[in-house]
């Protein structure tokens, strides 16, 4: 399939690369991404995974959900290990795709040093961060990408005080080969961005907002709806950056029309993690969203 073709449920490959059943929680956004992402990546891959929900989901020895080889590493070393695996494959004359797949804690916090080094060297790997906005695997502790005001087990009363890191922007500042933001609620968009990433040399980074029902405090059946609400209200935007040029992806392009903006309050009300937000905090959040999208409208109107 051409990387320019749009994947649909009709032309998505029926071949499965994940065994039936895994140890993910019910409604897990990551399990959606993993199944669809592997369809794009194919069998000629080696995965590097740090301690995370994915470590548990894929199965603990001697059980495995994935049909491809996976190297489990230390929390801080995902990008460094992937660099070594890629060098080993190159030395052996193999074109095996090396994929680092880590959570927000292992990417934005504990693993950011190794990622920054790999970005600076422009290592020929794909790095995927599934961002469920807290350390979910170890008990929902706040991470660098936890939204301001979000309740976690380490910010249990009034929520996190600090703003979240804009990790895709931090990555983009390194000028990598490719940067894309994705959502578990739009898995086919994720699929097609992976197809594109496979055809590009250098480091390719995909940042995926990944709803987590137990961590976000929502019903298991709401995973897709919540992810779409985050995009519809403009809080999380989908885009690609190639050669320094940013392009909004289709689900976010519609918000260039201000009348298409969805409700932030609707998104917040779907989750118990935001129940401590004050009216002033919500107004400040809405103001940040409005400023971001006003800037987008000026930027893309000039193109």
N, C-alpha and C positions, 0 to 999 in steps of 0.2 A: 504493500500500500504506500502511496506517496505521502510524505509528511505534510503536504498541503491539503490533503483530503480530510474532510470532517468525518470523524467516526460517529456512528450511530449504533443503536441496539441491533440494527439489521446487519451491518457489516463488521461488527466487533467479533473477533475470533471466538469460536466456541471452545477452543482448546483451553484447558484449565492447568494452571501451574501451581495451584495450592490444593492440597488434599481436602476433602470434605471435613468440616469441623476444625475448630481451633479453640484456644483458651482465652479468646477475647471476651470482654464483657458484652452483654446483650446491647445492641444498638451502637456498637463501637464504630466510629468513623474511620479509624485506621484499618479495620478489616475490609471495608469497602475499597479504600485506596490500594491496599496490598493486592487484593484480587485483581482489580482492574489495571493497576500499575504493572504487575508482572505480565499481563497480556501484551502490554506495549514493549516491555524490555526483552521478552523472549528468554530462551533457555541459556543462551551463551553469556551468562552473567555470574559474577561472584559478589555476594553482599557482605558488607561490613556493618555490624550493628552493635552499639554500646548497650549497657544496661538500660532498659526501657520497657514500655508496654509491648513493643514489638518483640523483645526477647521472650517475653511470656507468651505472646500470641503465637509465635512461630513454633513454640514447643520446647520444653526442657528435656535434655537427653534422658532416655533414648527415643523420645517422641519428636516428630518434626511435621509441621504443617506445610512447609515449603518443599518444592521439588528441586530447588537449586541449592548449591553450596553456600553456606553462611558462616562467616567468621565472627564470633562474638569477641569484642575487645573491651578495653577499659573505658570508663566514662569520658575521660579527657582526650582520648587518642583516636577517635573515629577517622578523621581526615588523614592523620599520620599513617594509620594502618592501611587505609585505602591507597595511599601514595605508595607504600611498600608493596602491596599486592599488585598494583598496576605496573610497577617497575619489574617485578618478578615475571609477570605475564609478557611484558615487552622483551625481557631477556630471553624468554623461551620462544619468542616469535608468535605469541598468541594474541589475537585481537579481542580477547574476552573483555566484555564491558564490566568495569568495576563500579559498584553502586554503594555509596555510603548512605545509610538510612537511619536517621536518629531523631529523637524527640527534641522539644525546645530546650529542656534542661541540658541535654548533651550537646546542644548546638549553640544556643545563645549565651549560655553561662559556662558550664564546665568545659565544653569542647571548643570554645570560640578561638582560643589561641592556635590550636592545630588547624582549624578551618581557615583562619586568617593566613597562616603560613602556606597552606595548600593553594589558597586564592592568589597569593602574591607570586607563587611559582607557576600558577596556571596549570595545575596538574590535570591530566586528561581523565577525569572521573565525573560521575554524576553524583551530586550530593542532594539528598532529599531530607528536608526537615518537616516532620509532621508536628504541627504546633497545636497541642491541646491546652496550652496556656496555663500549665502548672506541672509539677512533678507528680503525675497521676499514679504511676506504678508504685511509688513508695508512700502514698497516702495523701495526695493532693496538697503538697506544700507549694507556696508561691514560687514562681520562676521569674526570670527577667522579662518574659512576654506576658505574664499575668496582667490583665487590664487593671488600671487604677480603679479602686473601689471593689474589686473582686474578692469575695470571701474564700479563704483557703484555711487549712488546718493551722497554718502559721500566721495567718491574718484573720482570726476568727470573729472579730467583733465589728470593727468598722471597715474592714477590707484593706487591701493593699493601698499604701499611701502614694507610691511612686507611679509615674507614667510607665507604660510598657516600652521595651526596646523596639525600634523599627528595624528588625534584623535584615529584611531584604534590602533596605537602604544602606545598611552597614556593609553588606556583601557587595552591593552595586558600586560602592565607593572604591572597591578593589579593582574595578574594571574587568570582571571575568568575562568569559566567552558568552554566557547566557544566564539571565536571571528571569524567573517566572514566579508569580504567585498563583496559587490554586486553592481549591476548596474541596473537601470531601463530599460536599453537596453537589458538585459538578464533576463527577469522576471521569466523564468522557473528555472534558477540557483538560484534565490532568493527564489522561492517556495520550492526547494529541501533543501536548507539550513535551511529554517524555519521548515520543516519536521524533520530534524535532531535535531534542537534546542529544539523542543518539547519533545524529548526523553531524554534530558540531564538535570540533576538536577543542580541547581545553577544558577548564572546569565549568560545569553547568550546575546551577543551583536552583532548586525548586522549593518554595516555602508554601506549605499547605495548611490552611486553617482546618482543624480536625475536631469537631464537636465530640465531647466526652460526657455521656449522660450522668454517670455517678459523680464526676468532678464538677460538672456545670450545674448539677441539680435540676435535671429535666427528665421527662419521660423518655423511655428508650425509643419509642416510635417517632420522636420529634427530631432525631438527628439531622435528617435532610432539611426539614423545614427551618430549623434554627440556623443552619449554615447559610441557607438562601436568604434568610432575614438579615443576617450580618452584612451581606453584600447589597441587598436591596436598600438598606438604610445608609449605605455609604461608609460604614464603619471599617469594613475590610474590602479592599478593591483588588480585582483581578487584572493582571497586566503581564507583559513581557518586556524585557530590555535586551536589545541586540545592538551591538556596536554603539552603545550609549544612547540609543533611541528607545523611548518608552512608548508602548502601544497598549491601550486598554483592550482587554478581552471582552467578548460579546456580552456576557452578563452584566458587566460594569459600564459598557459603552452607553447604555440607555440612560444612565444617570447624568450624562452631559446635558440632558433635558431635565431641568430642575423639577418639573412637574412629575417626573417619574420616581422621585426619591420616596423611599418607604419610611416607615416609622421606627425611630430608634427606641421609643418606649415599648413598642410591640416586641422588639428583639430582647430587651432587658427583662420584660415581664415573663418571658418563657423560661427563665432560669432563676433558681433560688440564690445563686452566687452573687447576684446583684441586689438582693433585697435590702442591704444596708445603705445603698446610695441615697443621698439627699437630693432634693429638687435642684439645689445649686450645683451639685456635682453632675447631674444629668444635663443641666443647661450648659455647663462648661464643656461636656463631652459633645453635645450637639453643636456648639460653637466651633470646636476643633474640626468636626466633620464638615461643617459649612465652609470653613476657610479652605480646607483641603480641596473640596470640590469646586469652589469658586476659582481656585488656582488652576485646577484641571481644565475648567471651561475656558479660561483665558489662554492656556497653553495650547489646547487642541483647536480652538477657534482660529488661532494664528497659522495653523498648518494648512 
